[in-house]
Amino acid sequence: MENNTDKNSELVHWFKSLSNDTLIQIASIIKVLISRLEVKMGNKRLREVIILDEKDFKKAGSSRNEFLDILKQLSKIFSIKFLPSSYEYTLVRDMVGVSSKETSVEIDVNTRVFEVLNFVLAEVEKMVTTKKTVSFNEDKSVLYFNKKEIAFRRYSEQYHTLRIIFQDKDEAGKQWFYSEIAEKLDSAKSYKDKDFHNYLSAIKRRVSAETGIKDLFLTTNQSVRINPDYLKSE
């Protein structure tokens, strides 16, 4: 597929705004689309359509509306029609349409659609994290996540916060109250919950900037935990 920096940047920007679960869902939807398109493309019959129904939606673990939402966004980014130009019922400026049956979606079969979907699948899979890939090396003061190494200043409050959260692998998914972290860090120092909330906010910004993932740490005004989505084995 032709290199288009603007479109690629827009795609990545969109992906970065989504949760890991949503990225996984997009990947599942696109895989279903590609598998259906491959059969038609193999027949080398142009201007055909594929009809996606409840069976396809179930296979992707998504609903018809979720399929349409993804196609609308991709249509907007790549200026591509997923439906035959002659199709009467359309949404979003004739970029995506639906069939007269409320339970199905029609997709135009052409090389451009096929190329876009394969490109998008490759990009989304770069950003998906579905297994245990997060850890913190306190000797190096480095957080390892999503194939990135994120360094923090050693012995800083951010460093100690991460060290405590990751100190016991068996409690990786534990909800840590800031008062617990304060007690382990320095019981004599008068830390406030707001202090740790600020430390975690700074950590989350670093992680987001480096990986595009915004929800590695789930925080409240009193506690933090590692998002269990990133602690699941494949």
N, C-alpha and C positions, 0 to 999 in steps of 0.2 A: 504494500500500500504506500502511496506517495507520502513523503514526509511533509506534514503541515504543522509547523510549530504552534501556531495560534490554536488550532483545534486540539492538538495534543495537550497543550497547557490548560485549555478549558476542561478537557476530560479529567485530567489529574486534579484540577481544582475541585471539580464536582466530587470525585472519589474521596478527596480529603475531608469533605464536609459530611461524609457518611460514616455510620458505625461499621464495625467489623461484620456484624450479622447481616447488615444490608449489602455489603460488598459480596459476601458469600452467596446471598440470595441472587444478586445480579449475575454472578458467575454461573449459578445453576440455571437461570433463565436463558442465558446466552448459549450454554451447552446444549440445551434442548432445541433451541432455534437452529443451531449449527447442524445438529444431528438430523433434523428434519430437512434442512436445506441441502445437505450432502446427498441425500437420496435423489432429490429433484435435479441437482446440478449434475449428478452422475448420468442422468438420462439425457442431458444436453438439450432439454426442451425449453426454449425461451418463453418469456411472458406467461409462465404458469404461476399459480399461487399455491401456498400450502395453507391448510386450514388447521389452526390450533384450537383444541377443545379442552374439556375438563381433564381428560387423560394426560395431556401435555402439561397443564397447569399443576396437576397433582405430582407429576414426575419432578417438576422443578421446585416443588414445595411452595408454590406461589398461587395467587389468585389471578383472574383475568385482568382485573384493574391494575395489579402490580406489573403484569406483563406490559400493559398499555403505558403505564407511567415510565417504565424503562425505555420503551420504544420512542415515546414522545421526547424524552431527554436526549436520546441519541440522534433523533431526527433533527432536533434543534442544533446540536453541536456540529453534526456532519452535513447538514443541509441535504438530507437524503430521504426519499420517500420509501416507506416499507410496504406501501400498497400500490396496486396497479393505478396508473394515472386516470383510468376510466372509472375508477370506483366512485360511487355517488356519495356515500356517507363518510365524512371526514371530521377529524378533530385537529386542533392546533394548526390552523392555516393549511389544511390539506396535507400535512406531513404524516399523520398517522390516522388510519380509519378503522372502523369496526364493521363487522358483517351485520346483516339484518337480524341474525340470530344473536341474542344477548349473551350467549355462552361461548362464543368463538371469536377468533381474531384471524384475519387473513393477512398473509405476508407475501409481498412480491418476490419472485425468485429471479435474481440477477446477480451478476458477478460483483457489482459494487456492494450490494447488501452483504454478500458472503465475506468480502474482504474486510468491511467495517467490523462485522461481528467477530471475526477471528482476531483482528487487531485489538478490539476492546477487551476480549477475553484474556489475551496475553497481558494487557495492562492491568486489569483488575486483579489477576492472579499474583502480580508482583506485590500488591498491597494487602492481600488477605493473609491474616495470621490465624491458623486454626489449631495450633498445637503449642506445647510448652516451649516458648521461645524467649521468655523474660527471666532475667536473673541479674543479680548485682554482685560485683566483685569488690569487696571492701578494701582489699589490698591495693587494687589499682584505682579504686573509686570510679568504676565504670558500670553503667547500666547497659546491659545487652538486651536489645529488643528489636524484633522485626529486621534482623540482619544488620542492625546499626549498633555502633558503640558510642554511648553518650557519656562523656566525662564530666564529673562534678569536682569542685574544689574539695580536696581532702580535708576532713575534720570540720567542714562547714556544717551548719544546721541541716542543710539539704542532704549532705553526705550521711550524717548520723540518722536522719529520718529514714532514709533508704536502707541503711545498714540494719536498723531495728526491724523494719517491715519484712526484710528478706532473711533475717537471721536464722529462722527455722523453716526448712523446706516443707516439713509436714504441716505447717500452719500458713502456707503461702496464700491461701484464700481467706485468711482470718480478717475479721473486721477489727481494726485497731482504733481504740479511742485515743484521742490526743493526750488525755491525762495519763494513759499507760505509757505512751511514747515518752512523755515528759519525765515520768518516774524512772524509766530505764536510762534516759539520757543524762539527767542531772536533777535529782530530787530536791537539791538545795536551791536550785534556780527557779524563779517564779515565772515559768512559762504559762502563757495563756492559750486557750484553744485557737484563738485568732492567729497566734504566731505560727502554729503548725499548718493551719489552713493556708496561710500565706506561703509557707515553705513548699507545700504541695502544689499550690497554684503555679509557682515558679517552675517546679519540676515538670508539671503537665505542659507548660508552654514550651519547655525545652524538648520534651518528647514529641509534641505536635510538630514543632519546627523541623525536627530531624526525620520523623517517620510519617507524618500526616495523620497519625492516630491520636485522637483527642480524649479517648475514654479508657486509657490504660489503668488509671487510678480513679476509683469512684469515691468522691469526697462529699461529706456533709459539713456542717458547722462544728461537729464534734468528733468526726471519725473519718477513717479512710480504709479502703480495701482494694486489693488488686482485682481488676475486672475478671471474673471467672471465665469469660469468653476466651481469654488468652492463657488460661491454665488447663484447657481441655486437651486431652490427647486426641490424635486423629482417629 
